[in-house]
Amino acid sequence: MNKIIFSNVCKTFDGGLQVLRDISLEIKAGETRIILGQSGCGKSVLLKCLLGIMEISSGDISIDGISVKEKKRAREYLRKFSILFQGNALFDSMTILENVIFGANQVNKDKSKCLQLAEEKLLAVGLEKRVFNLYPAEISGGMQKRAALARAIAIEPEILLFDEPTSGLDPLTGGKICNLLKDTIKSLNVTALVITHDLKVAEFLADRISVLNKGNVIWTGQAAQMESCGNEFIENFYNASNAILRK
Protein backbone atom coordinates (compact mmCIF):
# COMPACT_ATOMS: atom_id res chain seq x y z
CA MET A 1 0.00 0.00 0.00
CA ASN A 2 1.37 3.41 -0.99
CA LYS A 3 1.60 5.97 1.82
CA ILE A 4 2.94 9.00 -0.07
CA ILE A 5 2.40 9.65 -3.78
CA PHE A 6 4.00 12.40 -5.86
CA SER A 7 2.14 12.62 -9.17
CA ASN A 8 3.81 14.59 -11.99
CA VAL A 9 4.86 17.33 -9.58
CA CYS A 10 6.35 20.48 -11.10
CA LYS A 11 7.50 23.63 -9.34
CA THR A 12 8.33 26.77 -11.27
CA PHE A 13 9.26 30.03 -9.56
CA ASP A 14 8.46 33.53 -10.75
CA GLY A 15 10.76 34.34 -13.63
CA GLY A 16 10.42 30.89 -15.14
CA LEU A 17 12.99 28.95 -13.11
CA GLN A 18 11.76 25.35 -13.02
CA VAL A 19 13.12 23.54 -9.97
CA LEU A 20 11.03 20.35 -10.03
CA ARG A 21 10.22 18.64 -13.31
CA ASP A 22 7.46 16.05 -13.51
CA ILE A 23 8.32 14.23 -10.26
CA SER A 24 6.45 10.95 -9.79
CA LEU A 25 7.22 8.79 -6.74
CA GLU A 26 5.30 6.17 -4.80
CA ILE A 27 6.47 5.51 -1.23
CA LYS A 28 5.04 2.45 0.44
CA ALA A 29 3.76 2.32 4.02
CA GLY A 30 6.61 1.31 6.32
CA GLU A 31 9.29 2.07 3.74
CA THR A 32 12.36 4.24 4.32
CA ARG A 33 12.90 6.19 1.10
CA ILE A 34 15.95 8.37 0.51
CA ILE A 35 15.93 11.38 -1.79
CA LEU A 36 19.60 11.66 -2.71
CA GLY A 37 21.27 14.39 -4.72
CA GLN A 38 23.73 17.25 -4.92
CA SER A 39 23.14 20.63 -3.31
CA GLY A 40 20.78 22.69 -5.44
CA CYS A 41 19.14 19.75 -7.20
CA GLY A 42 15.67 20.46 -5.75
CA LYS A 43 15.61 18.20 -2.66
CA SER A 44 14.61 20.94 -0.20
CA VAL A 45 11.98 22.33 -2.57
CA LEU A 46 10.47 18.85 -2.90
CA LEU A 47 10.28 18.58 0.90
CA LYS A 48 8.71 22.04 1.23
CA CYS A 49 6.09 21.11 -1.36
CA LEU A 50 5.27 17.93 0.58
CA LEU A 51 4.92 20.01 3.76
CA GLY A 52 2.66 22.48 1.98
CA ILE A 53 5.08 25.33 2.68
CA MET A 54 5.45 25.83 -1.06
CA GLU A 55 2.57 25.50 -3.50
CA ILE A 56 3.24 23.15 -6.41
CA SER A 57 2.83 24.56 -9.91
CA SER A 58 1.21 21.41 -11.30
CA GLY A 59 0.65 17.79 -10.41
CA ASP A 60 -0.31 16.57 -6.95
CA ILE A 61 1.04 15.16 -3.69
CA SER A 62 -1.08 12.93 -1.49
CA ILE A 63 -0.75 11.11 1.82
CA ASP A 64 -3.21 8.25 2.35
CA GLY A 65 -5.25 9.71 -0.50
CA ILE A 66 -5.43 13.21 1.01
CA SER A 67 -4.10 15.83 -1.39
CA VAL A 68 -1.83 18.63 -0.22
CA LYS A 69 -4.22 20.89 -2.18
CA GLU A 70 -7.25 19.98 -0.03
CA LYS A 71 -7.27 23.00 2.26
CA LYS A 72 -10.31 21.74 4.19
CA ARG A 73 -8.35 18.61 5.13
CA ALA A 74 -5.05 20.38 5.82
CA ARG A 75 -5.06 19.53 9.54
CA GLU A 76 -5.71 15.86 8.77
CA TYR A 77 -2.93 15.89 6.15
CA LEU A 78 -0.39 17.59 8.42
CA ARG A 79 -1.24 15.33 11.35
CA LYS A 80 0.20 12.40 9.40
CA PHE A 81 3.82 13.43 9.73
CA SER A 82 6.52 15.06 11.79
CA ILE A 83 9.89 16.43 10.69
CA LEU A 84 13.43 16.49 12.03
CA PHE A 85 14.80 19.73 10.60
CA GLN A 86 18.36 20.14 9.36
CA GLY A 87 19.09 22.81 11.97
CA ASN A 88 16.98 21.05 14.65
CA ALA A 89 14.73 24.15 15.07
CA LEU A 90 14.68 23.90 18.86
CA PHE A 91 13.32 26.93 20.70
CA ASP A 92 16.29 28.65 22.35
CA SER A 93 14.13 30.14 25.12
CA MET A 94 12.73 26.74 26.16
CA THR A 95 14.47 23.96 28.05
CA ILE A 96 14.96 20.62 26.32
CA LEU A 97 12.00 19.18 28.21
CA GLU A 98 9.79 22.18 27.35
CA ASN A 99 10.71 21.80 23.66
CA VAL A 100 9.46 18.22 23.64
CA ILE A 101 6.37 19.06 25.68
CA PHE A 102 5.60 21.65 23.00
CA GLY A 103 5.63 18.87 20.41
CA ALA A 104 3.47 16.55 22.51
CA ASN A 105 1.00 19.36 23.16
CA GLN A 106 0.18 19.57 19.45
CA VAL A 107 -1.84 16.35 19.76
CA ASN A 108 -2.55 16.08 23.48
CA LYS A 109 -3.81 18.91 25.67
CA ASP A 110 -3.50 17.01 28.95
CA LYS A 111 -0.51 18.61 30.68
CA SER A 112 0.41 15.61 32.81
CA LYS A 113 0.24 13.25 29.83
CA CYS A 114 2.37 15.63 27.74
CA LEU A 115 4.99 15.74 30.47
CA GLN A 116 5.04 11.96 30.77
CA LEU A 117 5.24 11.51 27.00
CA ALA A 118 8.04 14.09 26.68
CA GLU A 119 10.11 12.40 29.36
CA GLU A 120 9.56 8.98 27.75
CA LYS A 121 10.65 10.19 24.33
CA LEU A 122 13.75 11.97 25.66
CA LEU A 123 14.84 8.80 27.44
CA ALA A 124 14.02 6.77 24.31
CA VAL A 125 16.49 8.81 22.21
CA GLY A 126 19.25 8.34 24.78
CA LEU A 127 19.16 11.61 26.72
CA GLU A 128 19.64 11.52 30.47
CA LYS A 129 17.39 13.37 32.93
CA ARG A 130 20.27 15.68 33.84
CA VAL A 131 19.88 17.52 30.50
CA PHE A 132 16.08 17.87 30.59
CA ASN A 133 16.17 21.31 32.21
CA LEU A 134 19.10 22.64 30.20
CA TYR A 135 18.67 24.96 27.20
CA PRO A 136 19.70 24.03 23.64
CA ALA A 137 22.80 26.27 23.78
CA GLU A 138 23.99 24.35 26.84
CA ILE A 139 24.18 20.93 25.17
CA SER A 140 26.16 19.46 22.27
CA GLY A 141 25.05 19.29 18.65
CA GLY A 142 24.47 15.56 18.95
CA MET A 143 22.30 16.05 22.03
CA GLN A 144 20.35 18.78 20.24
CA LYS A 145 19.68 16.37 17.37
CA ARG A 146 18.42 13.76 19.84
CA ALA A 147 16.17 16.34 21.52
CA ALA A 148 14.78 17.41 18.14
CA LEU A 149 14.05 13.77 17.31
CA ALA A 150 12.30 13.32 20.66
CA ARG A 151 10.09 16.30 19.86
CA ALA A 152 9.36 14.91 16.37
CA ILE A 153 8.23 11.52 17.68
CA ALA A 154 6.30 13.00 20.62
CA ILE A 155 3.35 13.67 18.32
CA GLU A 156 3.37 9.95 17.43
CA PRO A 157 3.30 10.46 13.64
CA GLU A 158 2.74 7.89 10.91
CA ILE A 159 5.51 9.43 8.78
CA LEU A 160 8.89 10.81 9.80
CA LEU A 161 10.65 13.30 7.54
CA PHE A 162 14.39 13.91 7.92
CA ASP A 163 16.15 16.88 6.30
CA GLU A 164 19.93 16.25 6.12
CA PRO A 165 19.86 14.48 9.50
CA THR A 166 23.64 14.37 10.05
CA SER A 167 24.47 17.84 8.74
CA GLY A 168 26.96 19.69 10.94
CA LEU A 169 27.85 16.62 13.02
CA ASP A 170 31.26 14.99 13.24
CA PRO A 171 31.52 11.47 11.73
CA LEU A 172 31.34 9.69 15.10
CA THR A 173 28.28 11.59 16.29
CA GLY A 174 26.71 11.37 12.83
CA GLY A 175 27.11 7.59 12.92
CA LYS A 176 25.43 7.38 16.33
CA ILE A 177 22.54 9.53 15.08
CA CYS A 178 22.12 7.30 12.00
CA ASN A 179 21.88 4.23 14.23
CA LEU A 180 19.36 6.05 16.42
CA LEU A 181 17.24 7.04 13.41
CA LYS A 182 17.23 3.49 12.06
CA ASP A 183 16.27 2.06 15.46
CA THR A 184 13.56 4.71 15.90
CA ILE A 185 12.02 4.05 12.48
CA LYS A 186 11.96 0.32 13.18
CA SER A 187 10.60 0.55 16.72
CA LEU A 188 7.82 2.98 15.76
CA ASN A 189 7.04 1.11 12.51
CA VAL A 190 6.67 4.37 10.58
CA THR A 191 7.18 5.42 6.99
CA ALA A 192 10.29 7.58 6.58
CA LEU A 193 11.46 10.03 3.93
CA VAL A 194 15.07 11.20 4.20
CA ILE A 195 16.53 14.13 2.25
CA THR A 196 20.32 13.93 2.02
CA HIS A 197 23.41 14.39 -0.14
CA ASP A 198 25.38 11.96 2.01
CA LEU A 199 25.80 8.62 0.26
CA LYS A 200 26.74 6.73 3.43
CA VAL A 201 23.62 7.98 5.25
CA ALA A 202 21.56 6.93 2.23
CA GLU A 203 23.11 3.46 2.04
CA PHE A 204 22.70 2.85 5.78
CA LEU A 205 19.07 3.96 6.14
CA ALA A 206 17.47 3.20 2.78
CA ASP A 207 15.02 0.59 1.69
CA ARG A 208 15.09 2.39 -1.64
CA ILE A 209 16.92 5.44 -2.98
CA SER A 210 15.59 7.97 -5.50
CA VAL A 211 18.28 10.12 -7.09
CA LEU A 212 17.33 13.70 -7.92
CA ASN A 213 19.32 15.67 -10.50
CA LYS A 214 18.38 19.09 -11.88
CA GLY A 215 14.81 18.68 -10.65
CA ASN A 216 14.28 15.22 -12.15
CA VAL A 217 14.14 11.82 -10.51
CA ILE A 218 16.61 9.99 -12.72
CA TRP A 219 16.72 6.63 -10.93
CA THR A 220 15.09 4.66 -8.13
CA GLY A 221 16.44 1.44 -6.70
CA GLN A 222 18.31 -0.24 -3.88
CA ALA A 223 21.63 1.10 -2.63
CA ALA A 224 23.52 -1.99 -3.79
CA GLN A 225 22.43 -1.31 -7.37
CA MET A 226 23.82 2.23 -7.59
CA GLU A 227 27.40 1.39 -8.49
CA SER A 228 26.41 -0.49 -11.65
CA CYS A 229 23.03 1.01 -12.55
CA GLY A 230 24.17 2.15 -15.99
CA ASN A 231 23.45 5.84 -15.36
CA GLU A 232 26.63 7.87 -15.85
CA PHE A 233 25.67 10.65 -13.42
CA ILE A 234 24.78 8.22 -10.63
CA GLU A 235 27.89 6.12 -11.11
CA ASN A 236 30.06 9.27 -11.08
CA PHE A 237 28.26 10.52 -7.95
CA TYR A 238 28.74 7.13 -6.28
CA ASN A 239 32.42 6.87 -7.20
CA ALA A 240 33.16 10.48 -6.22
CA SER A 241 31.47 10.04 -2.82
CA ASN A 242 33.44 6.90 -2.09
CA ALA A 243 36.68 8.48 -3.27
CA ILE A 244 36.20 11.34 -0.78
CA LEU A 245 35.45 8.88 2.01
CA ARG A 246 38.64 6.91 1.28
CA LYS A 247 40.91 9.99 1.55
C-alpha positions in Angstrom: 0.0 0.0 0.0 1.4 3.4 -1.0 1.6 6.0 1.8 2.9 9.0 -0.1 2.4 9.7 -3.8 4.0 12.4 -5.9 2.1 12.6 -9.2 3.8 14.6 -12.0 4.9 17.3 -9.6 6.3 20.5 -11.1 7.5 23.6 -9.3 8.3 26.8 -11.3 9.3 30.0 -9.6 8.5 33.5 -10.7 10.8 34.3 -13.6 10.4 30.9 -15.1 13.0 28.9 -13.1 11.8 25.3 -13.0 13.1 23.5 -10.0 11.0 20.3 -10.0 10.2 18.6 -13.3 7.5 16.1 -13.5 8.3 14.2 -10.3 6.4 10.9 -9.8 7.2 8.8 -6.7 5.3 6.2 -4.8 6.5 5.5 -1.2 5.0 2.5 0.4 3.8 2.3 4.0 6.6 1.3 6.3 9.3 2.1 3.7 12.4 4.2 4.3 12.9 6.2 1.1 15.9 8.4 0.5 15.9 11.4 -1.8 19.6 11.7 -2.7 21.3 14.4 -4.7 23.7 17.2 -4.9 23.1 20.6 -3.3 20.8 22.7 -5.4 19.1 19.7 -7.2 15.7 20.5 -5.8 15.6 18.2 -2.7 14.6 20.9 -0.2 12.0 22.3 -2.6 10.5 18.8 -2.9 10.3 18.6 0.9 8.7 22.0 1.2 6.1 21.1 -1.4 5.3 17.9 0.6 4.9 20.0 3.8 2.7 22.5 2.0 5.1 25.3 2.7 5.5 25.8 -1.1 2.6 25.5 -3.5 3.2 23.2 -6.4 2.8 24.6 -9.9 1.2 21.4 -11.3 0.7 17.8 -10.4 -0.3 16.6 -7.0 1.0 15.2 -3.7 -1.1 12.9 -1.5 -0.8 11.1 1.8 -3.2 8.3 2.3 -5.3 9.7 -0.5 -5.4 13.2 1.0 -4.1 15.8 -1.4 -1.8 18.6 -0.2 -4.2 20.9 -2.2 -7.3 20.0 0.0 -7.3 23.0 2.3 -10.3 21.7 4.2 -8.4 18.6 5.1 -5.0 20.4 5.8 -5.1 19.5 9.5 -5.7 15.9 8.8 -2.9 15.9 6.1 -0.4 17.6 8.4 -1.2 15.3 11.3 0.2 12.4 9.4 3.8 13.4 9.7 6.5 15.1 11.8 9.9 16.4 10.7 13.4 16.5 12.0 14.8 19.7 10.6 18.4 20.1 9.4 19.1 22.8 12.0 17.0 21.1 14.7 14.7 24.1 15.1 14.7 23.9 18.9 13.3 26.9 20.7 16.3 28.7 22.4 14.1 30.1 25.1 12.7 26.7 26.2 14.5 24.0 28.0 15.0 20.6 26.3 12.0 19.2 28.2 9.8 22.2 27.4 10.7 21.8 23.7 9.5 18.2 23.6 6.4 19.1 25.7 5.6 21.7 23.0 5.6 18.9 20.4 3.5 16.5 22.5 1.0 19.4 23.2 0.2 19.6 19.5 -1.8 16.4 19.8 -2.6 16.1 23.5 -3.8 18.9 25.7 -3.5 17.0 29.0 -0.5 18.6 30.7 0.4 15.6 32.8 0.2 13.3 29.8 2.4 15.6 27.7 5.0 15.7 30.5 5.0 12.0 30.8 5.2 11.5 27.0 8.0 14.1 26.7 10.1 12.4 29.4 9.6 9.0 27.8 10.6 10.2 24.3 13.7 12.0 25.7 14.8 8.8 27.4 14.0 6.8 24.3 16.5 8.8 22.2 19.3 8.3 24.8 19.2 11.6 26.7 19.6 11.5 30.5 17.4 13.4 32.9 20.3 15.7 33.8 19.9 17.5 30.5 16.1 17.9 30.6 16.2 21.3 32.2 19.1 22.6 30.2 18.7 25.0 27.2 19.7 24.0 23.6 22.8 26.3 23.8 24.0 24.3 26.8 24.2 20.9 25.2 26.2 19.5 22.3 25.0 19.3 18.6 24.5 15.6 19.0 22.3 16.0 22.0 20.3 18.8 20.2 19.7 16.4 17.4 18.4 13.8 19.8 16.2 16.3 21.5 14.8 17.4 18.1 14.1 13.8 17.3 12.3 13.3 20.7 10.1 16.3 19.9 9.4 14.9 16.4 8.2 11.5 17.7 6.3 13.0 20.6 3.3 13.7 18.3 3.4 10.0 17.4 3.3 10.5 13.6 2.7 7.9 10.9 5.5 9.4 8.8 8.9 10.8 9.8 10.7 13.3 7.5 14.4 13.9 7.9 16.2 16.9 6.3 19.9 16.2 6.1 19.9 14.5 9.5 23.6 14.4 10.1 24.5 17.8 8.7 27.0 19.7 10.9 27.8 16.6 13.0 31.3 15.0 13.2 31.5 11.5 11.7 31.3 9.7 15.1 28.3 11.6 16.3 26.7 11.4 12.8 27.1 7.6 12.9 25.4 7.4 16.3 22.5 9.5 15.1 22.1 7.3 12.0 21.9 4.2 14.2 19.4 6.1 16.4 17.2 7.0 13.4 17.2 3.5 12.1 16.3 2.1 15.5 13.6 4.7 15.9 12.0 4.1 12.5 12.0 0.3 13.2 10.6 0.6 16.7 7.8 3.0 15.8 7.0 1.1 12.5 6.7 4.4 10.6 7.2 5.4 7.0 10.3 7.6 6.6 11.5 10.0 3.9 15.1 11.2 4.2 16.5 14.1 2.2 20.3 13.9 2.0 23.4 14.4 -0.1 25.4 12.0 2.0 25.8 8.6 0.3 26.7 6.7 3.4 23.6 8.0 5.2 21.6 6.9 2.2 23.1 3.5 2.0 22.7 2.8 5.8 19.1 4.0 6.1 17.5 3.2 2.8 15.0 0.6 1.7 15.1 2.4 -1.6 16.9 5.4 -3.0 15.6 8.0 -5.5 18.3 10.1 -7.1 17.3 13.7 -7.9 19.3 15.7 -10.5 18.4 19.1 -11.9 14.8 18.7 -10.7 14.3 15.2 -12.1 14.1 11.8 -10.5 16.6 10.0 -12.7 16.7 6.6 -10.9 15.1 4.7 -8.1 16.4 1.4 -6.7 18.3 -0.2 -3.9 21.6 1.1 -2.6 23.5 -2.0 -3.8 22.4 -1.3 -7.4 23.8 2.2 -7.6 27.4 1.4 -8.5 26.4 -0.5 -11.7 23.0 1.0 -12.5 24.2 2.2 -16.0 23.5 5.8 -15.4 26.6 7.9 -15.8 25.7 10.7 -13.4 24.8 8.2 -10.6 27.9 6.1 -11.1 30.1 9.3 -11.1 28.3 10.5 -8.0 28.7 7.1 -6.3 32.4 6.9 -7.2 33.2 10.5 -6.2 31.5 10.0 -2.8 33.4 6.9 -2.1 36.7 8.5 -3.3 36.2 11.3 -0.8 35.5 8.9 2.0 38.6 6.9 1.3 40.9 10.0 1.5 
